[in-house]
Amino acid sequence: EAHFHYCPGCGHGIINRILMEVIDEMKLRDRAICVAPAGCGMLVYNYFDIDTLESAHGRGAAVATGIKRVLPDNLVFSYQGDGDLAAIGTAEGFHAANRGEPITIIFVNNGVYGMTGGQMAPTTLREQVTTTTPSGRNTVLAGHPVRICEVFAVLDGTSYLERVSVNKPSAVRKAKAAITKAFTYQIEGKGFSLVEILSPCPTNWKMSPVDSCRWIDEVMAQQFPL
């Protein structure tokens, strides 16, 4: 019997499930290749019955680009967190989008560095308390939360972007539809696609799972509109 390594209330498990549902429903299991990240999602290969490999921190889009160029008929996607994509991997994701690489990024945004102890990430909200911002994020010192979808939206190589969440059943259905659309755009050769998913992190937010789900609607989605 398999057990997830994720914390109780974490959104990663839901995202893992709907990803595999989409791949099965699109009959892509034999063609799908996942590039796993450094971070909380790094062990997805324990749960995915598809070809999966791990990139260095932040290099998911670069690794996915190389795989897709060698295997253009495969579905190639990277699975990256906000520290991975929006900090150390900014250049790789940005330029893959600008080149219009026909890959998909599944971008899990929980506003913190989840695996290493809940430090401030580029997506941490203004005044949000983290282990490195105990008095809240000060935008004068640390800058503003980065909206990846809005940044990538101005790049000519981008074909499809959507920001969704997984904090309630209706949102999960929309997230699954967005992943389906992103994968469809890739299979049809339309260019770069990315799905940003607002995901609860009760452990590092210091909230209950229920409060974390409410916080996404009441606070996080105001900064990162769906």
Secondary structure per residue as TSV (DSSP state, phi and psi in degrees):
chain	resnum	aa	ss	phi	psi
A	1	E	-	360.0	130.1
A	2	A	-	-89.0	146.4
A	3	H	-	-127.8	130.8
A	4	F	-	-64.3	146.4
A	5	H	-	-89.0	-4.4
A	6	Y	S	-71.8	154.0
A	7	C	-	-69.7	155.4
A	8	P	T	-56.9	132.2
A	9	G	T	86.7	-4.3
A	10	C	-	-66.8	145.6
A	11	G	S	-81.5	-14.2
A	12	H	H	-58.2	-41.5
A	13	G	H	-61.0	-40.5
A	14	I	H	-64.5	-44.4
A	15	I	H	-63.3	-42.2
A	16	N	H	-56.5	-45.1
A	17	R	H	-63.5	-49.0
A	18	I	H	-70.8	-28.9
A	19	L	H	-59.9	-48.0
A	20	M	H	-70.9	-32.0
A	21	E	H	-61.8	-44.9
A	22	V	H	-63.3	-44.4
A	23	I	H	-62.6	-40.9
A	24	D	H	-66.7	-44.6
A	25	E	H	-67.0	-30.7
A	26	M	T	-87.8	0.9
A	27	K	T	56.0	48.9
A	28	L	-	-114.6	9.5
A	29	R	T	-58.2	-38.3
A	30	D	T	-77.0	-10.9
A	31	R	T	-114.7	-6.5
A	32	A	E	-86.4	137.5
A	33	I	E	-131.8	123.9
A	34	C	E	-106.1	133.6
A	35	V	E	-101.5	109.8
A	36	A	E	-82.4	157.4
A	37	P	-	-99.0	-180.0
A	38	A	S	-88.0	139.0
A	39	G	S	128.5	-166.7
A	40	C	G	-59.6	-31.1
A	41	G	G	-85.9	7.4
A	42	M	G	-65.4	-22.4
A	43	L	G	-96.2	22.3
A	44	V	G	-59.8	-25.5
A	45	Y	G	-66.5	-14.6
A	46	N	G	-73.6	-19.2
A	47	Y	T	-115.3	-21.7
A	48	F	-	-92.7	127.3
A	49	D	S	-93.9	52.2
A	50	I	S	-138.8	170.3
A	51	D	E	-66.5	127.1
A	52	T	E	-140.9	138.7
A	53	L	E	-138.8	163.3
A	54	E	E	-109.2	136.0
A	55	S	-	-97.1	167.6
A	56	A	-	-67.2	160.1
A	57	H	T	-56.8	122.0
A	58	G	T	88.0	-7.5
A	59	R	-	-100.2	14.0
A	60	G	H	-57.2	-44.6
A	61	A	H	-66.3	-35.5
A	62	A	H	-68.3	-43.8
A	63	V	H	-65.0	-42.7
A	64	A	H	-62.6	-37.8
A	65	T	H	-59.8	-46.8
A	66	G	H	-62.0	-42.8
A	67	I	H	-64.2	-45.6
A	68	K	H	-64.3	-36.2
A	69	R	H	-68.6	-33.4
A	70	V	H	-81.0	-34.8
A	71	L	-	-123.9	71.1
A	72	P	T	-66.1	-18.0
A	73	D	T	-88.3	-3.6
A	74	N	S	-89.9	155.7
A	75	L	E	-85.7	118.6
A	76	V	E	-122.2	123.3
A	77	F	E	-138.7	145.9
A	78	S	E	-102.4	151.8
A	79	Y	E	-121.7	106.8
A	80	Q	E	-133.3	145.5
A	81	G	E	-89.8	179.5
A	82	D	H	-72.7	-35.5
A	83	G	H	-66.5	-38.6
A	84	D	I	-64.9	-53.5
A	85	L	I	-84.4	-39.3
A	86	A	I	-93.8	-4.9
A	87	A	I	-122.5	-87.6
A	88	I	I	-66.9	-25.1
A	89	G	T	-104.3	17.5
A	90	T	H	-55.8	-48.5
A	91	A	H	-63.6	-43.5
A	92	E	H	-62.9	-47.3
A	93	G	H	-67.1	-44.6
A	94	F	H	-58.8	-48.2
A	95	H	H	-77.5	-28.0
A	96	A	H	-62.7	-42.1
A	97	A	H	-65.6	-43.6
A	98	N	H	-64.9	-34.7
A	99	R	H	-76.9	-12.6
A	100	G	T	72.3	32.5
A	101	E	-	-58.7	131.4
A	102	P	S	-79.2	59.1
A	103	I	-	-120.2	170.8
A	104	T	E	-125.3	135.7
A	105	I	E	-108.5	126.6
A	106	I	E	-96.2	108.5
A	107	F	E	-107.0	108.6
A	108	V	E	-93.6	112.5
A	109	N	E	-108.8	107.1
A	110	N	-	-117.1	10.9
A	111	G	S	77.0	2.7
A	112	V	E	-146.8	166.6
A	113	Y	E	-80.6	101.1
A	114	G	T	-73.0	-44.4
A	115	M	T	-73.4	-32.1
A	116	T	T	-97.5	5.0
A	117	G	T	126.7	12.2
A	118	G	S	81.0	31.7
A	119	Q	E	-74.9	166.4
A	120	M	E	-61.6	135.9
A	121	A	-	-114.0	171.9
A	122	P	T	-59.5	-24.8
A	123	T	T	-93.3	-2.8
A	124	T	-	-56.1	135.2
A	125	L	-	-74.1	159.8
A	126	R	T	-59.1	134.4
A	127	E	T	69.7	3.6
A	128	Q	-	-71.4	133.7
A	129	V	-	-84.1	127.7
A	130	T	B	-134.3	179.3
A	131	T	T	-67.6	-23.5
A	132	T	T	-103.7	-2.9
A	133	T	B	-130.9	66.4
A	134	P	T	-63.3	-20.5
A	135	S	T	-100.9	9.4
A	136	G	-	97.8	152.8
A	137	R	-	-66.4	122.9
A	138	N	-	-98.2	111.4
A	139	T	H	-68.8	-22.0
A	140	V	H	-67.0	-39.5
A	141	L	H	-87.0	-37.1
A	142	A	H	-116.6	1.8
A	143	G	-	79.7	-170.6
A	144	H	-	-108.6	159.2
A	145	P	-	-60.1	136.4
A	146	V	-	-89.3	126.2
A	147	R	-	-98.4	95.8
A	148	I	H	-61.7	-44.9
A	149	C	H	-59.3	-43.2
A	150	E	H	-66.7	-35.2
A	151	V	H	-67.1	-48.0
A	152	F	H	-71.2	-20.5
A	153	A	T	-64.6	-24.4
A	154	V	T	-87.5	-2.0
A	155	L	-	-88.3	133.2
A	156	D	T	-66.9	-22.7
A	157	G	T	-80.9	-8.7
A	158	T	E	-80.2	128.7
A	159	S	E	-103.9	-31.2
A	160	Y	E	-155.3	129.0
A	161	L	E	-135.2	141.2
A	162	E	E	-151.2	141.2
A	163	R	E	-108.0	126.8
A	164	V	E	-133.9	-175.5
A	165	S	E	-144.4	173.4
A	166	V	-	-133.1	36.8
A	167	N	S	-96.5	0.8
A	168	K	S	-163.1	160.0
A	169	P	H	-55.8	-42.7
A	170	S	H	-63.4	-36.0
A	171	A	H	-69.2	-38.1
A	172	V	H	-62.0	-40.8
A	173	R	H	-62.0	-41.3
A	174	K	H	-67.5	-37.0
A	175	A	H	-63.5	-42.1
A	176	K	H	-64.2	-40.6
A	177	A	H	-63.9	-37.8
A	178	A	H	-66.1	-42.2
A	179	I	H	-63.5	-41.7
A	180	T	H	-58.9	-44.7
A	181	K	H	-65.4	-42.3
A	182	A	H	-62.0	-44.8
A	183	F	H	-65.5	-37.4
A	184	T	H	-63.1	-43.8
A	185	Y	H	-60.4	-38.9
A	186	Q	H	-66.1	-47.9
A	187	I	H	-60.2	-34.1
A	188	E	T	-82.6	0.0
A	189	G	T	72.6	29.8
A	190	K	-	-85.5	-7.2
A	191	G	-	120.9	-157.3
A	192	F	E	-76.4	139.7
A	193	S	E	-137.1	150.0
A	194	L	E	-147.2	135.6
A	195	V	E	-117.3	116.8
A	196	E	E	-93.3	130.2
A	197	I	E	-122.7	114.8
A	198	L	E	-73.4	122.6
A	199	S	-	-129.1	132.7
A	200	P	-	-70.3	144.0
A	201	C	-	-133.3	73.7
A	202	P	H	-56.0	-37.9
A	203	T	H	-61.3	-50.6
A	204	N	H	-85.1	-21.1
A	205	W	H	-80.8	-10.5
A	206	K	T	59.5	46.3
A	207	M	S	-132.8	162.8
A	208	S	-	-72.3	159.3
A	209	P	H	-55.2	-41.3
A	210	V	H	-65.3	-45.2
A	211	D	H	-64.4	-34.5
A	212	S	H	-63.2	-41.2
A	213	C	H	-65.1	-40.1
A	214	R	H	-66.2	-38.5
A	215	W	H	-62.8	-33.9
A	216	I	I	-60.5	-47.2
A	217	D	I	-68.4	-44.5
A	218	E	I	-81.7	-28.5
A	219	V	I	-124.5	-57.8
A	220	M	I	-64.1	-41.5
A	221	A	H	-71.2	-12.5
A	222	Q	H	-73.2	-34.1
A	223	Q	H	-83.5	-35.4
A	224	F	S	-120.5	78.3
A	225	P	-	-63.0	138.9
A	226	L	-	-72.1	360.0
